[in-house]
Amino acid sequence: MANHDKSYYLQARDAFIDSSRAQDFIKIDSSVVHLERLKNHYEKPFKFILIHSEPGLGKTILLQRLAYELDDPHLLPFFKPFFSIEAFKETLSDLLFDRRATDFDGDIHRLDYPTKTIILDEAQLYDETFLEFVRVLSDTQKFRFILSMHQNANEQLFAKEHFKTRIFDTIVLSPPTPGELLIYIQKKLLNVQLLDLAKAFGMAEAKYIHSHTRGNFRLTNRFLFTLFDIMHYFDEHRPSMVDRGKIDRKFLEMSALYLGYIDA
């Protein structure tokens, strides 16, 4: 085997390093629908849009992609949580007024149009006091919010009338189907120019992975990373056991065994 060929499965493995970068967003039917829905909403007046899902279903990368495609200076995305309302105020003041907050309320009321759109990722980490502050900010009509959070987080608060009437839409991300997962895997491999390996994946392989990961992207990435790490080992040490034109079931089972999905 030629030396330049030895990194074949390592390239595939590294394509599945978990990432939330906008450039790593994979377009499958459901993700495109959610992205277009958010882009359409962005052109309308709203106070709150909520995004719910279980962890690992792509909330963060969806919002990263939204910010990337809109490329709007009036969109302020925050992907790391604030530890206090004061820290949030200080960050907004630095961004909007190029200085620390001294008279935050006065500065906000003097803020010029257009309305600023704020993305708060992992909003399940914020307590009721913080979210009430965010609600008050939305009532100034200077700000509107897109909040992403784990499914059913802060359910009681958002069910209250003073919050519920301000929610323009709630978007719920569901796990991809096996067919969507197959497209996800193939596109990941095509992004690193591994056409033959992408072709080696079919519905049978996608269904097997889906049966263990339930389509969760984070778990699927971990499964594929493990699979290609194992295949790289055999390609290096027992190449007769590896056929680059197919994904042998034994390697899928080894990956599932290693990750604890099945017992030895």
N, C-alpha and C positions, 0 to 999 in steps of 0.2 A: 504494500500500500504506500502510495506517495506521501511524503511528509505534509504537503499542503492539504491533504485530505483528512488528516488525523483530527482536525477540530470540527468535523462535520456534525457530530451529535452534540458537541459542546455549544456550537452555534444555535442549534435547536433548543438545547437546555436553557441557554441564557435569554432566548426569546420569551421565556415564561417566568423571568424574574418579575415579581409583583411590582406593578408601577401604577401611579395615578397621574402620570404626565399626559397632557392633552394630546401630544403626538402619538401616544400609545393607545388612544381610543380606537376600538374596533367597531366598525359599523355592521351590526346585525339588525334584523327587523325591529326588535323591541327598542334597542338603544337609539336607533334613528328616529323612531316615533316619539320617544321621550325628548330627544334633543330638539326636534322640530316643534314640539308642543311648547317647550320652554322659550324657544326663539319667537314663536308667534305671540305668546303671552307677554314677552318683553316689550312688544310694541303697544301694549294696552295699559291702562291705568290699573294698578293693584296696590294693595298694602302688604299682603303676605301670600307667598306660594310655599307650600310644604312638600317636601320629598321624603317619603318613607321607604324603608326596606330593611330586610335583615342585613347584618354585616356581610361584606364581601360580594355584594351584587352590583357594585359600580356607581354608587352615588357620587363619590368624590371625583372620579374620572369624568363622569357626565358633566359635572359643574366646571371642572377644569376645561373641558372641551367647549362648553358654552362660553366661558370667558374668552377662550382663544379665538373662537369664531366671531363673536361679537366685536371684540377688540375696541371696547368703548371706554373712554377715560372716566366716564361717570358710573362705571360698574366697579365696585370695590369688593373683591373676593377675599375672604379670610378662611384659610384652611387649617389654621391652628387655633385652638380655643383660647379665649381670654379668661384670665383667672379672676377678674373683678370688673365691675362697671367702670371704675376709675381707669383701669388699663385700656378698656374699650374707648372711653372718652379721649384719653391721651393720644391713642393711635389715630382716631378720627381727626382730632385737632391738628396733628402733625401732617396728615394727608391733605386736609381741606384748607388749613390756614397756615401751614408751615410753621407752627409753633405749638407749644404745650397749652392745654386747656387752662384758661384763667376764668373766663365767663362763658362756659360751654353753652348754656341755654340761650344767652344773648347772641353768641356767635351763630348758633344754629338758626335762629329766627332771622338773622341777617343774611343767611346763605342764599345765593342766587339760584334761580332755576337753571338747568333742569334738575329734576329730582335725582338723587343718588340711589343706586340700587346696590344693596349690601347682601353678599352671600355669607352666611354663617354655616359652615360645615360642622358636623358632629354636635348639633344643637341639643342633643339629649344630655350633654354635659353641663348645660346651663340650668341654674336653679330658677325658681318661679320669680324671684326678685329681678334677676337679670332679664328674663323674658318679658316681664311687665314693663321694664324700662324700654326695651325694644318696641313694645306695643305703643308706648307713649311717643317714641320717636316717629313711628309710622303715622301717628295722628297729626304731626306737624306738617305733613305733606312734603317735607324736604327729603324724606327717606322712604324706601320700600325694601322689603326683605324677601330673600329666598333662603329658607331654612331646610337643611337636610338633617335627618335624624334616624335613629333606629326605629323599626316598626313599633307602634304603640307607645312610644316615648312621650311623656308629658300629655298623655291622653286626656286626663281630667282638666288640665289647664286649658287646652285648646277647645275643649267641649264647652267651656264657659261662654256665655252669650257675648261678652265684650271682646273675646278673641274670635269666636266662630264667625261673627258677622264681618270680620276683617280678612278672612281667608278667601282668596280669589279661587284657588285650586289646590287640590291635594293629589300629588302624583305618587303612585305606589309602584315601585320596581319589583317585578316578579322574577324568579329564576328562569333562565333561558330553557327552551325545549332542547331535547337531544339534537334536533336538526340545527338549531341555532348554535348549539355548542360546537357542532362539527364545523360550521362556517367560521366560528371564532378561532378554533384551533388551526384551521387551514389558512386563514388570513394572517394569523400570528407567524406562521412559518413562511408564508409568501413574503411577508415584510422583511425577512432576512434572506430572501432569494433561495429558499429551500423548496423548490417546486416539486421535486420527486418525493420528498418526505411529506409534503402537503397532500399529494395524490395518494400516498400510502394510507392515509386516514380515510375510513369510510364510516357509514352509519353504525356498523357493528362496534367499532372501536369507540365511537362517540357515546353510544348507548352504555357501553361498559363503564366508561369514565363517569358518565352522568349518574349511573346507578349508585356510585360511591360518593360523588360530590354533590349530587342533587342540582347540578348546574351552577353552584356557587363559584364565581370566577376566581376568588382567592384560593379556594381549595383545588379548583381545576388547575390553576397555575402551579400549585405545589405538586399535584399529581404528575403533570407533564414535565416539570423540572426533574422530578425523581425518575420518571420513565427514561428520559434521555440521558440522565447521569448513569443509570444502569446500562443502557445500550452503549454508551461510550466505553464503559468498562469492558464489556464483552467485545466490542469492536477492536479494542486495544489488545486484549489478552486471549480471546477465543473468537477470532473473526469468522470462523466457519459457522458460528451459531447466529450470525446477524445477516439478514437479507435486507438490503437497503430499499428494496421494492415493496416491503410490507412491514407492518407492525405486528410482530408475532404475539399471540395471546399470552405466551409464557412471560413476556416482559411486562405486559399489563398486570398480570397476576403478581409478579414479583413486586411491582410498584405498590399495588394494593396491600400486599402482605407487609411490606416495609413501613407503610403509613398506618398500619393497624386497622385497615378496613376489613380484612379477612384474617382468620386464624390459620396458623401453620397446620 
